């Protein structure tokens, strides 16, 4: 094989590898990809995303993990406060399942996109709350109230 064709192939391969590396950096190394739950007994954030999207039908627009915090953004399909509370309950329950299975997080911070005008913009869930709830040391009502107390509303909304 002529030397020029080897050099050309190497140049193309090197250029392609550099482009892929650059693209991976733009995508963010801490983006959580969906992964179907298995029976290994270990909760993962990929499984959390799968549960939210596949079991609860939520549209997760972004899920990242950094410094033990899960940053979740999803589009709400709620049309009123009751439906919004139900969505938040689904996040609490799903996150609790993952934490109960050894999930690698201390807190989940949620941002709600595509919401109705009076709906909360964001809230958070502490892993310690859902761990206590899953262990039976906290009632459903208490864990829900703790999370609901963290909600941030737009200035135009009234609670």
PyMOL commands that set and color helices and strands:
alter all, ss='L'
color gray80, all
select helices_A, chain A and resi 3-27+45-55+81-100+127-134+140-148
alter helices_A, ss='H'
color red, helices_A
select strands_A, chain A and resi 59-66+69-75+107-113+120-126+152-153
alter strands_A, ss='S'
color yellow, strands_A
deselect
rebuild
show_as cartoon
